[in-house]
Amino acid sequence: MLSTLVRPLVDTQIRLLANSKKTDKTIAQTIVTWLGYIGVRTEVTQLIPNSDRISVSLTVGKPESCTEKDWQKILDNLLNSHADEPSDRSEEIEMAKLVQLSRLLAYVIQAGSSETQANWNILEKNLAPLNLDSVTLGAVRSALKVPQSINALDQLDPDLAARAFPLAVKIAWMDNQITAEESEALKALLSLIAPDMKI
C-alpha cells in the first residue's frame, strides 16, 4: 500500500531531477524535505557523483520526537559501536578522507580569490599542476558549492594533513599572494603535522 502511494512521488522527483539545471541543489533539497517528513532535521554537506552512484554526506540533527535522553543514548551507542568495529572498512574510510580533503582544499580556494573560484573551467586549469585525480577534482568542485570553514580541519588526522599541506600551499600561491584566511589554514595544518612546532 505504501509503495503504491510513494511510487508516483518518486517517479515525479526523478523527472524533476533529470530536467533540473541545478541538480545538486535539487537533490539536497529533496533529501532534506523527505527526511523532514519524519521529523529528522538534515543538512546535506556534500554530493559526489561517482560512476553509477551518488555519494551523499549528511549532518543529521535530533528528530523532533526524540527526547534528549534517548538522543544521548543514540550518540553514545554510535561512539561505542565505532570503537568495536573491525578495521576492514577501508573503502568507507577512504571516502571519509576524500570528503575531508576536498572540503579543506575548497576552504583554501574560497579563502583566496572569489573571482577565480567562480569560474570552474579556469580553476580546473589552475589546479592541473596538483595532479589531482578526477574523483578528487569532482569532490572539490562539489565542496565549492557550499561555504566551507576552517572547521574542516577539526577531524583531520596528521597523515591526511601532511598530504593536504603541499596542495594547500600551491593553491594559496595560485594568485601569488596569501590571504589571512589562507595563512590561518596553513598554520592549522602545520600544527596538526607537527604539534610541537612554534608558528
HUHU-V826737 format. One record per residue. N is the residue number from 1. RES is the residue in three letters. BURIAL is b if it has 9 or more other C-alpha atoms within 8 Angstrom, else e. D_FIRST is the distance of its C-alpha to the first C-alpha in whole Angstrom. Layout:
# HUHU-V826737
{{N | RES | BURIAL | D_FIRST} {N | RES | BURIAL | D_FIRST}}
This chain:
# HUHU-V826737
{{1 | MET | e | 0} {2 | LEU | e | 4} {3 | SER | e | 6} {4 | THR | e | 5} {5 | LEU | e | 7} {6 | VAL | e | 9} {7 | ARG | e | 10} {8 | PRO | e | 12} {9 | LEU | e | 14} {10 | VAL | e | 15} {11 | ASP | e | 16} {12 | THR | e | 18} {13 | GLN | e | 19} {14 | ILE | e | 21} {15 | ARG | e | 23} {16 | LEU | e | 24} {17 | LEU | b | 25} {18 | ALA | e | 27} {19 | ASN | e | 29} {20 | SER | e | 30} {21 | LYS | e | 33} {22 | LYS | e | 33} {23 | THR | b | 30} {24 | ASP | e | 31} {25 | LYS | e | 30} {26 | THR | b | 27} {27 | ILE | b | 26} {28 | ALA | b | 27} {29 | GLN | e | 26} {30 | THR | e | 22} {31 | ILE | b | 22} {32 | VAL | b | 24} {33 | THR | e | 22} {34 | TRP | e | 18} {35 | LEU | b | 20} {36 | GLY | b | 21} {37 | TYR | e | 18} {38 | ILE | e | 18} {39 | GLY | b | 22} {40 | VAL | b | 23} {41 | ARG | b | 26} {42 | THR | b | 27} {43 | GLU | b | 30} {44 | VAL | b | 30} {45 | THR | b | 33} {46 | GLN | b | 33} {47 | LEU | b | 31} {48 | ILE | b | 33} {49 | PRO | e | 32} {50 | ASN | e | 33} {51 | SER | e | 33} {52 | ASP | e | 29} {53 | ARG | e | 28} {54 | ILE | b | 28} {55 | SER | e | 29} {56 | VAL | b | 29} {57 | SER | e | 31} {58 | LEU | b | 29} {59 | THR | e | 31} {60 | VAL | e | 28} {61 | GLY | e | 30} {62 | LYS | e | 29} {63 | PRO | b | 25} {64 | GLU | e | 26} {65 | SER | e | 25} {66 | CYS | e | 27} {67 | THR | e | 31} {68 | GLU | e | 34} {69 | LYS | e | 34} {70 | ASP | e | 31} {71 | TRP | b | 31} {72 | GLN | e | 35} {73 | LYS | e | 33} {74 | ILE | e | 31} {75 | LEU | e | 34} {76 | ASP | e | 36} {77 | ASN | e | 34} {78 | LEU | e | 33} {79 | LEU | e | 37} {80 | ASN | e | 37} {81 | SER | e | 35} {82 | HIS | e | 36} {83 | ALA | e | 40} {84 | ASP | e | 39} {85 | GLU | e | 37} {86 | PRO | e | 39} {87 | SER | e | 41} {88 | ASP | e | 39} {89 | ARG | e | 37} {90 | SER | e | 39} {91 | GLU | e | 37} {92 | GLU | e | 35} {93 | ILE | e | 38} {94 | GLU | e | 40} {95 | MET | e | 37} {96 | ALA | e | 37} {97 | LYS | b | 41} {98 | LEU | b | 40} {99 | VAL | b | 38} {100 | GLN | b | 41} {101 | LEU | b | 44} {102 | SER | b | 42} {103 | ARG | b | 42} {104 | LEU | b | 45} {105 | LEU | b | 47} {106 | ALA | b | 45} {107 | TYR | b | 46} {108 | VAL | b | 50} {109 | ILE | b | 49} {110 | GLN | b | 48} {111 | ALA | b | 51} {112 | GLY | b | 53} {113 | SER | b | 53} {114 | SER | b | 50} {115 | GLU | e | 52} {116 | THR | b | 52} {117 | GLN | b | 48} {118 | ALA | e | 47} {119 | ASN | e | 48} {120 | TRP | b | 46} {121 | ASN | e | 48} {122 | ILE | b | 51} {123 | LEU | b | 50} {124 | GLU | b | 48} {125 | LYS | e | 52} {126 | ASN | e | 53} {127 | LEU | b | 51} {128 | ALA | e | 52} {129 | PRO | e | 55} {130 | LEU | e | 53} {131 | ASN | e | 52} {132 | LEU | e | 48} {133 | ASP | e | 45} {134 | SER | e | 43} {135 | VAL | e | 40} {136 | THR | b | 42} {137 | LEU | b | 43} {138 | GLY | b | 39} {139 | ALA | b | 39} {140 | VAL | b | 42} {141 | ARG | b | 41} {142 | SER | b | 37} {143 | ALA | b | 39} {144 | LEU | b | 41} {145 | LYS | e | 39} {146 | VAL | e | 38} {147 | PRO | e | 41} {148 | GLN | b | 42} {149 | SER | e | 45} {150 | ILE | b | 47} {151 | ASN | e | 45} {152 | ALA | b | 43} {153 | LEU | b | 46} {154 | ASP | e | 45} {155 | GLN | e | 44} {156 | LEU | b | 46} {157 | ASP | e | 48} {158 | PRO | e | 51} {159 | ASP | e | 51} {160 | LEU | b | 48} {161 | ALA | b | 51} {162 | ALA | b | 53} {163 | ARG | e | 51} {164 | ALA | b | 50} {165 | PHE | b | 54} {166 | PRO | e | 56} {167 | LEU | b | 53} {168 | ALA | b | 53} {169 | VAL | b | 57} {170 | LYS | b | 56} {171 | ILE | b | 54} {172 | ALA | b | 56} {173 | TRP | b | 59} {174 | MET | e | 57} {175 | ASP | e | 59} {176 | ASN | e | 62} {177 | GLN | e | 61} {178 | ILE | b | 59} {179 | THR | b | 58} {180 | ALA | e | 58} {181 | GLU | b | 54} {182 | GLU | b | 55} {183 | SER | b | 57} {184 | GLU | e | 55} {185 | ALA | b | 53} {186 | LEU | b | 55} {187 | LYS | b | 57} {188 | ALA | b | 54} {189 | LEU | b | 53} {190 | LEU | b | 57} {191 | SER | b | 57} {192 | LEU | b | 54} {193 | ILE | b | 56} {194 | ALA | e | 59} {195 | PRO | e | 58} {196 | ASP | e | 62} {197 | MET | e | 63} {198 | LYS | e | 65} {199 | ILE | e | 63}}
